[in-house]
Amino acid sequence: MLSRFQRTVLSAWLPAVVLAASVFHAAQATSSISETIDRVQPKIVKIYGAGGFRGMEAYQSGLLISREGHILTVWSYVLDTDYITAILNDGRKFEAKLLGADPRLEVAVLKIEGEDLDHFDLDKTVDVEAGTRVLAFSNLFGVATGNEPASVQHGIVAVKTRLQARRGVFETPYNGPVYVLDAVTNNPGAGGGALVTRGGALIGMLGKELRNSLNNTWLNYAMPIAEFRQSVDQIRTGKFIARDEAPSPDKPEQSLNLQMLGIVLLPDVLPRTPPYVDSVNSGSPAAAAGIRPDDLIILLGERLIQSSKALRAELEFIDYEDRVKLTVIRGQELLDFELKASPGQP
């Protein structure tokens, strides 16, 4: 049995040991996070492109996913330009090319001419549960412009849920699973950033800003990599490759055109005028299919359409007797239509 003196000494000694252990573990955790940040920073990319209407930001984030320079990012208006710039962690600046995008998942893949670049392996991503401590890397607010490091935020996965249940509340065509975070991660420019574990394993990609239309609050979230890994692989292997870089097939004797479908686009007054539908001819295939004025055509079959000129050029490779699939954005919905020129259509 301990004496009063021994109990006094022990009661004074134990708190000191506990405090020392706590300090030691805190130091270890800080060191571990610091090491993770150092490993992840070279994989983060600052992306600059087109500004939007009403002073929208002309920058966003991305992450390297191959040693040759493939970059995963969100699909947005920032990429709607022929001059996309990608800046790496060490300040190197590259001209980036849009290989393709999947508007339904709001993801895009860019390519720079690099070699032996530090990158994330999409086949080695992890799935996590609520309560997991995470780090979010992004160029939020465009703070980094050269070799400055990307911003890092620490947070916790609050819940894993689906955006599908919130359609009409959050305006986005994506309706898959998301990690909802307790940190304010989804700021201007953060879209396309990386969400990783404290050990540096890739979990997901930060999505674009989403505001709840019911209570005017913002959603901080990331999309699991598993949701779009297949789509990204297809883009990298050429599924969305531009027509002028693919072997050009022979044009049919009589090509399909917008007049045959009964679609009239807004006047093509800019080099990259978006293919908005201005009007639909009464009794036309487009009218029968349900296409409406103000629809924005974004896909012709599986090809991404970025301008009225590109849409007309792609139609030249389709026979007027063939059916054609158009995907449009209407409001915040993605809608698919299948059309075929009517017999005797001009």
HELIX and SHEET records of a PDB file:
HELIX    1   1 ARG A    4  VAL A   40  1                                  37    
HELIX    2   2 GLN A   41  LYS A   43  5                                   3    
HELIX    3   3 PHE A   53  GLY A   55  5                                   3    
HELIX    4   4 TYR A   77  LEU A   79  5                                   3    
HELIX    5   5 LEU A  122  LYS A  124  5                                   3    
HELIX    6   6 LEU A  140  GLY A  142  5                                   3    
HELIX    7   7 LEU A  163  ARG A  166  5                                   4    
HELIX    8   8 ILE A  225  GLU A  227  5                                   3    
HELIX    9   9 ARG A  229  ARG A  236  1                                   8    
HELIX   10  10 ARG A  243  GLU A  245  5                                   3    
HELIX   11  11 LEU A  258  LEU A  261  1                                   4    
HELIX   12  12 PRO A  285  ALA A  289  1                                   5    
HELIX   13  13 SER A  308  LEU A  315  1                                   8    
SHEET    1   A 7 ILE A  44  TYR A  48  0                                        
SHEET    2   A 7 TYR A  59  LEU A  64 -1                                        
SHEET    3   A 7 HIS A  70  VAL A  74 -1                                        
SHEET    4   A 7 VAL A 107  LYS A 111 -1                                        
SHEET    5   A 7 LYS A  93  ASP A 102 -1                                        
SHEET    6   A 7 ILE A  84  ILE A  87 -1                                        
SHEET    7   A 7 ILE A  44  TYR A  48 -1                                        
SHEET    1   B 7 ARG A 133  SER A 138  0                                        
SHEET    2   B 7 SER A 151  ARG A 162 -1                                        
SHEET    3   B 7 PRO A 177  LEU A 181 -1                                        
SHEET    4   B 7 TYR A 221  PRO A 224 -1                                        
SHEET    5   B 7 LEU A 202  LEU A 206 -1                                        
SHEET    6   B 7 ALA A 194  THR A 197 -1                                        
SHEET    7   B 7 ARG A 133  SER A 138 -1                                        
SHEET    1   C 2 LEU A 210  ARG A 211  0                                        
SHEET    2   C 2 TRP A 218  LEU A 219 -1                                        
SHEET    1   D 2 ILE A 263  LEU A 265  0                                        
SHEET    2   D 2 VAL A 277  VAL A 280 -1                                        
SHEET    1   E 4 ARG A 303  LEU A 304  0                                        
SHEET    2   E 4 LEU A 296  LEU A 300 -1                                        
SHEET    3   E 4 VAL A 324  ARG A 330 -1                                        
SHEET    4   E 4 GLU A 333  LEU A 339 -1                                        
END                                                                             
